[in-house]
Amino acid sequence: MSAPLLSTDPAADAIRRAALRRMRTVAVSLLLFAAVVYLLTLDGEGVWGFVNAGAEASMVGAIADWFAVTALFRHPMGLPVPHTALIPKRKAELGRGLEEFVGENFLQEEIIRERVINVGIAQRVADWLAVPANADRVVTEGSEIAARVLGKVREEHIEALVTEALVPRFREEPIAPLLGGLLTEALHDDLHHGLVELMLEEMHGWLLANPETVREVLGERAPWWSPDRLNEFVIDRAHIEMVRWVADIRATPDHRARKALDSMLNRLAGDLLNDAATQERTERLKERVLEHPAVLNTAVSLWKALRKALLGSLKDPEGAVRLRLLAEIEHGSARLRTDAALRERLDRHAADAAVFAVERYGAELTAVITNTIEKWDGKEAASRIELHVGRDLQFIRINGTIVGGLVGVLIHAVAVTLH
């Protein structure tokens, strides 16, 4: 079933229709003028004979061209003359012809590549982004889009991502070699020392701030038969020594405890990489962690916190994310304007992308022409096409009238000469 054609711009159609009506009026007026002149100069001699011959030929040319133009869109005067109403009858062939024409003459690699490079996309983008209002517009609209996308991601989406994608993938991937490699690299670069310093600092501060807790813990381990005063003395002394020991470790970079910790971590890294028993225990621990409800709850909580922070920064005109985006856009624009090699490279990439898109999807793009025209109603398609190009086609009728008249005068002149 044919699909109707809907006007997307009634105002523009009204302008086209008025222009078509004016040009038709001009063409018809010339035809009527030629007819009147022909009738008034019948049986004329001398100059009037030339005028009569020209008027006669003008009418013939005008009527012939009117027939030719009209035959494209409908049957002239409603008569089913063969090879008329071409567009309604042959719209499928017209669609295929247009598809082949566009594919062969426009969607060619050399044409697309040359056009994209000549456009200078990188330079135009750089110049456009150099205007502060445009850069701010990009950040504003990008922030709005990002905020909407973030708002569409609900908690159940994160839960599904964790349970259906991440957790199964983590189960499949052995974690012991990964942890062993990370630990080896961290030890090689002394990255663990910062964590050790943090732990020692926190431990030292806790011991100083919580002597009563230390006394309670140590007191629970004291022998029941030992005198209380002796226990208190030993516990206090132990607390003091613990504080001194931790402080000594903090102050001594090459302390034996530090070296012992390094040795232990190196052994653990080696076992994670090479020891089957350690690897098996690590995999069991991984399974226990993945099965724990806290994993899912932590992932959802982290997402909620991240989304809240991002949304707040995106919506805040002075937010860190927006300001950073704006700074990066300004920096990129300035570099594009001054770096010709970068512009050339980006233009080549744009050309490559356009060529790839055409090679991959060009046939589907041109097929839209055929598929769309095949769905059109024939008569309405002819009417719409005539509305767009009919005004220019009226010049054929006008030219036919004028040229026909000149040819008629020329033929009459030759006839007079021969006689």
N, C-alpha and C positions, 0 to 999 in steps of 0.2 A: 504493500500500500504506500502510495506517495505521501511524503511528509510535506506539510505546508511550509511556506517561507514566511518568516516573521520579520517585520521591519524592526531594526534596532535603533533607528533614528528617524522618527516621523518628520521632524523639522527639516532634516536634510533631504528626505524624500520629497517633501513639498517643494523645496527649492529646485530639485532636479525635474520634478514634474512641470513646474512653471517654465523652466528653461527649454524643456522638450516641446512644450506647447508653443512657445514663441518661435522656435526654429521651424516647426511644422507650418506655422502660419506664414512665415517668410517663404518657405518652399512652395506652399500652395498659392500664395499671392503671385509669385513669379510665373507659375503655370497659368493662372488665370489671366495675368497680364499678357503673356505670350498668346493665349487664345484670343483675347480681345484684339490685339494687334493683328493677328492672323485674319480675323473676320473683317476688320476695317480695311485691310489692304488686299483683299481678294481681287483678282483680275487687275491688280496694279501693274503699271509698267515703269520702266526706268528704275529710279531709286526705290520706288515702292515695291518693285518686284524683289529687290534684294531684302527689303524689310520683311516682306511676306514669306520669303524662303527661310530667312533666319527665324521668324516666329514659328513657322511650321516645324523646323528642326528642333527648336527649343521645346515645343510641346512633346515631340517624340522622345527627346532625351529625358525630359522631366518625368513622363509617364513610365518610360523604361526603368529609370532609376528608382522611381517610387515602387514599382513592382519588385525590383531586386531587393530593396531595403525591407519592404513589407513581407516578402516571402521568407525572410529569415525568422520572423516571429509568428506569422499566422498566414492563413490562406487569404490572398488578396480578394477583397470584396466577398469573402466567404466561399469562393469557388474552390473546390478541391483539385486545383491544378497540380499535376505531378511536380515533385521537387520543390514544393512550397511548405511553409510552416516547418522549416528545417530544425529549429531548436527544440520545439516540443516533441518532434518525432525522433530526433537523433541526439537527445541529451546524453544518453549513455556513451555514444561515440565521442561526443564533445568532452565528457568528463575524462575518458581515457586519453584523448588527444592532449588535453591540458595536463594530465598527469605525466605523460611522456615528455611534453614540452618542458615542464618545470624540471623534471628529473635530468633531462639531457642538457639543458642550457643553464641551469642555476645550481643544481646540487652536484657539482663536479669539484674534485679535490683542489685543482689548481685555482678555480674561480673563488672558492670559499677561503682558501689559505691566503690568496692575494688580497681579497677584500678585508678579511679580519686584520691582517698585518697593516694594511693601508689605513684602516680606521684609527689605529693607535690607541687601543683600549686603555693600556697602562697610563699613557699621558693624560687621556681624558679623565680617568678615575683620579689620578693625582691632582689635576687642576680642580676637579669638582670637590674633592675632599679638602683641598687647601682653604676653602671657604669655611670659616668657623661654624656658620649656621648649618652647613651641610654635614660636617663632621658630627656636630651635636645631634642632628636629625638621625644620622645612622645609629649613634649610640642609644638615642631615645627609643627608636623603633625596634632596634635589636634587643634592648632591655625589656620592652613590652612583650615581644615575642618569647623571649627566654622566660619571663615571668609567667606567661600563659602556659608554656610547656611544663614548667615546674609545677604549676598549679594543677595540671592534669594528671600528674603522677601521684597516685594514691598509695596508702600504706599497703593495701593488698597487692599492688604491683610489685613493691619491693619484697614483700613476703614471697610472692611467686618467683621472683628473680633469684632469691636466696635458696629457696627449697627446691626449685625445679631446674635451675641452671648452675648456680655456683656450688652448692653442696655436692651434687653428683659429680661435678668436675673435680672438686677437691678430693673426693673419695677415689677417683680414678688415678689421680696424680700422686705418686709417692712423695711424701713430704720430707723424709729423712735426708735424702741427698740434697734437697733444696736448702734445708736448714743448715746442713753441714757446710755447703758451699758458702752461704751467707755468713755463717759464723767464722769460717776460715778467712774470708775477705775482711771481715770486721776486725779480727785479731791482727791480720797483716797490716792494716791501716791504723791500728790502735784506736779504733772507734769505740771500743768498749770502755776505755779509760774514763771517758766522760760520764758514762752510766755508773761506773764504780765510784767516782768522785761524788756523784749525786747521792748514791746510797750511803756512803760513809758520812757525808754531811748530815743527812737526815737521821742516820743512826746516832751520831754524836749528839745532835740536838735533842733527840728523843730521850737518850739516856740521861742527859742533864735535866730535862724537864719532867721526867717521870721516875724519880728515885723510889717513891713508895711502891709503884708497880713492880719495879725490879726487886725490891725487898720481899714483896708478896710472892713473886714467882720463885725466888731462891729459897724463901722460908718454907715453902711447901715441900722442898726437897731435903730440908735439914733433918738429921736423925731425931727421932722422938725422945731419945734418952739424953740428948745434948742439952746443957743448961741454956736458958734463954739469953743470958747476957753474952755467952760465948757465940751463940748463933748470930746475935745482932752484930757483934764485932766482926765476925767472918763475912757476913753478908755486906756490911758497910765497906769492908775492905775489898771485897769482890767487885762491888759497884764502882769503887774508885779506880780499881785496876782496869775494869772494862772501859771506863771513860778514857783513861790514859792510853790504853791499848789502841782504841779507835782513833784517838787524836794522833798517836804516834804513826799509825798507818797513813792517816791523812797527810802528815807532814813529811813522810819519807817516800819518795817516788819509787825506790827500789827495795821497799820493805819485803820481808820474806812472805808475809801474807799475800801481798800483791803478786809475787812471783808464783806462789802456790795456786792462786786463783787463775793466773795465766796458764799455768801448766794444766790445771783441771779443764779449763775451757778448750785448750788445744787438744787434749785427749778426747773430750766430748765431740769436738768437730771431726776428729779422725774416726771415732766410732760411728758417728752419724753417716759418714761416707763409706766406711768399709766393714763395720761390724754388723753381722746379720742380726744378732740378738738385740742390739741397740736399735737397729732399724725397725725390728718387729715391735718392740716396746713403744717406739715413737708412733708407729702406725696405729697401734691400739689407742694410744693417747689421743691421736688425731680423731679417731672414730668417736671416742667419748666426748670430745669437745664439739664435734659437728652435731652429735645427737642431743646436746644440751640445749634446753629452751632459751638459755641466755644468748646463744649465738643469733637466733632470729630476732629476739628482742633488742639486742645491741645494734644489729644492722638497721632495724626500723628506727631506733632512737637516733642513731648517727645520721640517717637520711633526714629525719625531721629537723634535727639541729642544723644540718647543712642547708636544707631548703629554706628554713627560717632566716638563716644568716644571709643567704644569697638573695632572697626576695627583699629583705630589708635593705640590702645594699643597692639592689637594682632600682628599687622605687625611690630611694633617697637621691635627690639631684647632686648631693655632695658625697654620696657613698663611695667607698674605696673602689668597688668594682667598676662603677661608671667612670670615675676619674681615671682609673687605670686604662680602661678601654679607650677613652678619649685621648689620653696621652699616647697610646700605641698607634692610634689612627693618625694623629698629627705627625708622629715620628715616621710612620710608614709613608705618608703622603710627601713629606719633605725629602725622604730618601728617593722616592720614585721620581720626583721632579729633578733631582740632581744626578741620578745614576742612570745614564743612558744604557749601559750594558744590562742593568736589571730590567729596564723597560723593554728592551729588545727580547730578553729571555722570557718575560711574562707574555709578551705578544705572541711569541712562538708557541708557548704553552697553550694560549687561548686558541690559536689557529689549529694546533694539534687536537685540542678538545672538540672544536667545532667539526673538524674533519672526521674524527672518531664518531661523533654523534650522527653525522650524516651517513657515514658508511654503515653504522649499526642500525639506524632507525630511519634512514632516508626513504626507503621503500614504503614504510608504514606512514610516513608523513605525506608523501605524494598520493598514497592510496586514499587518504582522507578526501581528496578532491573527487575521485571517482565515486566513492561510497556516498558522499554527501549529495552529489548531483543526481545519482541514481534514485535517491529518496525524494527528490523534489517532484512536485506536481509540474507536468510539462508546460501547461498554459501559464501557470503562475511564474515558473522559471523564466519563460520567454518574456513575460511582463516585467519582471524584475531586471533582467538583463537589458531590456530595451530602455528601462528607466535610467540605467546607469550609462549606457553608450548611445542611446537613441539620438540625443542632441547632436553628437558628432556625426552620426550617420546621415542626418538631414543635410549636412554639407555636401554629401554625395548627390542628393537630389538637386541642390542649388547649383553645384558645379555642372551636373548633367544638363541643366536648363541653359546655363550660360555657354558651355562648350558646344552643346548641340546647336545653339543659335549661330555661333561663329562658324561651325562646320557647314551649316546650311547655307550661310552667306558665301562661303568659299566654293561649295559645290555649285551654287547658282552662278557664281562668277565664271567658273570653268565652263558651265553649259552655255552661258552667253557668249563667251569667247569662241567656243567651238562652232556656234551658229554664225 
